[in-house]
Amino acid sequence: MLSRTADHLFWMSRYTERADKREALALQHSRHAQHARGFLPKEGLC
């Protein structure tokens, strides 16, 4: 049972990490699109 719990925790952390990365990429894409449309100044980009 302990190994099953460890396995679930491992995969839950992997999915959380992947979700965080997707969220960061989506935010970066959104800022780039806003800049391209003229909504953000150049200083707003990282």
C-alpha positions in Angstrom: 0.0 0.0 0.0 2.9 2.4 0.7 4.3 1.9 -2.8 0.9 2.6 -4.3 0.6 5.9 -2.3 4.2 6.9 -3.4 3.3 6.1 -7.0 0.2 8.3 -6.8 2.1 11.1 -5.2 4.8 10.9 -7.8 2.3 11.2 -10.7 0.3 13.9 -9.0 3.5 16.0 -8.7 4.4 15.4 -12.3 0.9 16.5 -13.5 1.1 19.6 -11.3 4.5 20.5 -12.7 3.3 20.1 -16.2 0.2 22.2 -15.6 2.4 25.0 -14.1 4.6 25.0 -17.2 1.6 25.1 -19.5 0.2 28.0 -17.5 3.5 29.9 -17.7 3.7 29.3 -21.5 0.1 30.5 -22.0 0.8 33.7 -20.0 3.9 34.3 -22.1 2.0 33.7 -25.3 -0.8 36.0 -24.2 1.6 38.8 -23.4 3.3 38.4 -26.7 0.0 38.5 -28.5 -1.0 41.7 -26.6 2.3 43.3 -27.5 1.8 42.4 -31.2 -1.6 44.0 -31.1 -0.2 47.2 -29.6 -1.7 46.7 -26.1 1.5 46.4 -24.2 4.7 48.6 -24.4 8.0 46.9 -25.3 9.1 47.2 -21.7 6.2 44.9 -20.7 7.9 41.9 -22.3 10.3 39.8 -20.4 
